[in-house]
Amino acid sequence: MQTQLAHQRVEPGPVVTPDVVDHESALRLLDRAIVKLDAGIISTLMEEAHELLAATRFDGARGELRNAEDDLMDGDIQGAIHEAGKSFESVAKGLLDVTDKAGGDLVQLLSAAGYFDALPLEARSAFTKQVMHAVPGMRNKLGGHGQGREELVLPRAYGKLAVHLAAAVNLFLLDLAVERGDAQRESETPVEHGTDVPDIGGFGAPPFADDDIPF
């Protein structure tokens, strides 16, 4: 679905401040304009990826994506790239029900399974090579194999790119899989705010009655 992005310029008059825009609304104040964003833009990429991985029970891929984030925070750039690549491969293997393929082979199998059939034939080859090979390519060249005699020292930006690419590609594949019926959401409960997390009185929580005040 194409993302809808509409701008409504603020006319001179009452001052529009961030608190004017309801936080529960899809409207946001950006650069002095009220902008309508869909839910996919409002939610962060990483949160959405983790939620869908959890809801479709791709727990191994979710754990590897979390490991990639942890490695990135710890300054292990190659480790982050490696784990990001593993997360992508786990999603692809799960969707294809294979265990003995990796990297580019998985991309080709996804294509053969019809995952990219919405694209015109002439665009499909470029898409698989330039987009779908990005994460396994980074793992193979920068994170997953020997680096020769000289130590490869990468800026943090490369690790961040790999983590975000893996999250985006995982989300893309699982969205398609749910639409195709190859995967099913088992829960719509947000990952970080499940039913086992005690409610501490945030938005939407019922106020304490006088007799229930815990002090």
Solvent accessible surface area in square Angstrom, and as a share of the most:
residue,aa,sasa,rsa
1,M,216,0.96
2,Q,150,0.67
3,T,67,0.39
4,Q,125,0.55
5,L,99,0.49
6,A,60,0.46
7,H,115,0.51
8,Q,123,0.55
9,R,150,0.55
10,V,50,0.29
11,E,128,0.58
12,P,133,0.83
13,G,57,0.54
14,P,123,0.77
15,V,125,0.72
16,V,39,0.22
17,T,52,0.30
18,P,97,0.61
19,D,116,0.60
20,V,93,0.54
21,V,15,0.09
22,D,86,0.45
23,H,143,0.64
24,E,146,0.65
25,S,36,0.23
26,A,37,0.28
27,L,70,0.35
28,R,63,0.23
29,L,40,0.20
30,L,90,0.45
31,D,126,0.65
32,R,199,0.73
33,A,2,0.01
34,I,38,0.19
35,V,3,0.02
36,K,121,0.51
37,L,19,0.09
38,D,39,0.20
39,A,79,0.62
40,G,43,0.41
41,I,76,0.39
42,I,69,0.35
43,S,44,0.28
44,T,74,0.43
45,L,65,0.32
46,M,34,0.15
47,E,91,0.41
48,E,52,0.23
49,A,1,0.01
50,H,7,0.03
51,E,66,0.29
52,L,3,0.02
53,L,1,0.00
54,A,24,0.19
55,A,7,0.05
56,T,11,0.07
57,R,138,0.50
58,F,32,0.13
59,D,68,0.35
60,G,51,0.49
61,A,2,0.02
62,R,63,0.23
63,G,32,0.31
64,E,31,0.14
65,L,0,0.00
66,R,89,0.32
67,N,69,0.35
68,A,0,0.00
69,E,32,0.14
70,D,69,0.36
71,D,33,0.17
72,L,14,0.07
73,M,152,0.68
74,D,116,0.60
75,G,51,0.49
76,D,67,0.35
77,I,20,0.10
78,Q,46,0.21
79,G,15,0.14
80,A,0,0.00
81,I,1,0.01
82,H,53,0.23
83,E,24,0.11
84,A,0,0.00
85,G,0,0.00
86,K,63,0.27
87,S,0,0.00
88,F,0,0.00
89,E,14,0.06
90,S,33,0.22
91,V,0,0.00
92,A,0,0.00
93,K,57,0.24
94,G,45,0.43
95,L,24,0.12
96,L,33,0.17
97,D,128,0.66
98,V,39,0.22
99,T,122,0.71
100,D,115,0.60
101,K,77,0.33
102,A,53,0.41
103,G,4,0.04
104,G,26,0.25
105,D,82,0.42
106,L,0,0.00
107,V,0,0.00
108,Q,97,0.43
109,L,62,0.31
110,L,0,0.00
111,S,27,0.17
112,A,88,0.69
113,A,47,0.36
114,G,16,0.15
115,Y,11,0.04
116,F,4,0.02
117,D,82,0.42
118,A,106,0.82
119,L,56,0.28
120,P,76,0.48
121,L,133,0.66
122,E,142,0.64
123,A,39,0.31
124,R,52,0.19
125,S,59,0.38
126,A,44,0.34
127,F,47,0.20
128,T,8,0.05
129,K,136,0.58
130,Q,139,0.62
131,V,66,0.38
132,M,1,0.01
133,H,53,0.24
134,A,30,0.23
135,V,4,0.02
136,P,3,0.02
137,G,28,0.27
138,M,23,0.10
139,R,44,0.16
140,N,64,0.33
141,K,169,0.72
142,L,41,0.21
143,G,16,0.15
144,G,25,0.24
145,H,126,0.56
146,G,79,0.76
147,Q,85,0.38
148,G,67,0.65
149,R,249,0.91
150,E,145,0.65
151,E,137,0.61
152,L,61,0.30
153,V,120,0.69
154,L,27,0.13
155,P,80,0.50
156,R,117,0.43
157,A,69,0.53
158,Y,97,0.37
159,G,0,0.00
160,K,90,0.38
161,L,90,0.45
162,A,1,0.01
163,V,3,0.02
164,H,70,0.31
165,L,50,0.25
166,A,0,0.00
167,A,0,0.00
168,A,41,0.32
169,V,11,0.07
170,N,0,0.00
171,L,21,0.10
172,F,72,0.30
173,L,0,0.00
174,L,1,0.00
175,D,64,0.33
176,L,43,0.21
177,A,0,0.00
178,V,49,0.28
179,E,147,0.66
180,R,103,0.37
181,G,63,0.60
182,D,70,0.36
183,A,15,0.11
184,Q,141,0.62
185,R,96,0.35
186,E,122,0.55
187,S,49,0.32
188,E,129,0.58
189,T,59,0.34
190,P,60,0.38
191,V,36,0.21
192,E,99,0.44
193,H,133,0.59
194,G,16,0.15
195,T,134,0.78
196,D,127,0.66
197,V,75,0.43
198,P,103,0.65
199,D,110,0.57
200,I,166,0.84
201,G,51,0.49
202,G,45,0.43
203,F,203,0.85
204,G,87,0.83
205,A,24,0.19
206,P,116,0.73
207,P,127,0.80
208,F,137,0.57
209,A,56,0.44
210,D,126,0.65
211,D,141,0.73
212,D,87,0.45
213,I,76,0.38
214,P,98,0.62
215,F,210,0.88
